[in-house]
Each structure stands twice: as structure tokens, then as C-alpha cells.
Amino acid sequence: MSEIAMAEKAKQEPCLWTEDAPDGGWIGSCGIRWECDYETPKDNGMNFCPKCGRRLEQKGGTDERD
């Protein structure tokens, strides 16, 4: 597989964000650490990771509880 094809495939895979602490800390699969003052990243309108630019997929938080 060429480097371009591998890069395109990586862009299609989401950046998985998991809740790190009940105080609003989140960690993305690309290594980003993010603090949300209120609610979850998705609740705050975040759809893409600000570090890697991939689509943000959230594990945990209120989106899973609904």
C-alpha cells in the first residue's frame, strides 16, 4: 500500500476520545489531552480532533448514557 493510500485510510479512522477523569478530562487516540469545562466534547459541538483533524468519536460521557 502506498504512503498516500495509508494516509487516506488513517484520515477515515476516527480519533477515539475517552473520558480520563470525572472533572472533564479527555484523552484522544492521537495523544491529545483536552479539558471540557462543561459536559462532553460532543455536547460542546466538537466534531473533529484539533490535533490530528480526524473525526472525533467519543467513548463515555452523556452521549453513551442517552
C-alpha positions as CSV (number, residue, x, y, z in Angstrom):
1,M,0.0,0.0,0.0
2,S,1.4,3.4,-0.9
3,E,2.0,6.1,1.6
4,I,-0.8,8.2,0.2
5,A,-3.3,5.3,0.5
6,M,-2.2,4.7,4.1
7,A,-2.6,8.4,4.9
8,E,-6.1,8.5,3.4
9,K,-7.1,5.4,5.3
10,A,-5.8,6.9,8.6
11,K,-7.9,10.1,7.9
12,Q,-11.0,7.9,7.6
13,E,-10.5,6.3,11.0
14,P,-11.8,8.4,13.9
15,C,-9.8,9.8,16.7
16,L,-11.3,8.0,19.7
17,W,-11.7,10.2,22.8
18,T,-12.2,8.6,26.2
19,E,-13.1,10.2,29.5
20,D,-10.0,10.4,31.6
21,A,-11.4,11.9,34.8
22,P,-14.9,12.9,36.1
23,D,-13.7,16.5,36.2
24,G,-13.9,16.9,32.4
25,G,-10.6,15.5,31.2
26,W,-10.5,13.6,27.9
27,I,-7.7,11.8,26.0
28,G,-7.7,11.2,22.2
29,S,-6.2,8.2,20.5
30,C,-3.7,10.6,18.8
31,G,-2.4,11.6,22.2
32,I,-4.2,14.9,22.8
33,R,-5.4,15.7,26.3
34,W,-8.3,18.1,26.5
35,E,-10.4,19.6,29.3
36,C,-14.1,20.4,28.9
37,D,-15.4,22.8,31.5
38,Y,-19.0,21.7,30.8
39,E,-20.3,18.4,29.6
40,T,-18.5,16.3,26.9
41,P,-16.7,17.2,23.7
42,K,-19.7,16.3,21.6
43,D,-22.0,18.3,23.9
44,N,-19.7,21.2,23.2
45,G,-20.0,20.8,19.5
46,M,-16.7,19.2,18.8
47,N,-16.8,17.0,15.7
48,F,-13.1,16.9,14.8
49,C,-9.9,16.5,16.8
50,P,-8.0,19.8,17.0
51,K,-4.7,17.9,17.0
52,C,-4.9,15.3,14.2
53,G,-8.0,16.6,12.3
54,R,-9.8,13.3,12.2
55,R,-13.5,12.8,13.0
56,L,-13.9,12.8,16.8
57,E,-15.6,9.7,18.2
58,Q,-16.4,9.8,21.9
59,K,-16.5,6.9,24.3
60,G,-18.1,7.7,27.6
61,G,-19.9,10.8,28.8
62,T,-23.5,11.7,28.3
63,D,-23.7,10.6,24.6
64,E,-23.4,7.0,25.7
65,R,-25.9,7.4,28.6
66,D,-28.7,8.8,26.5
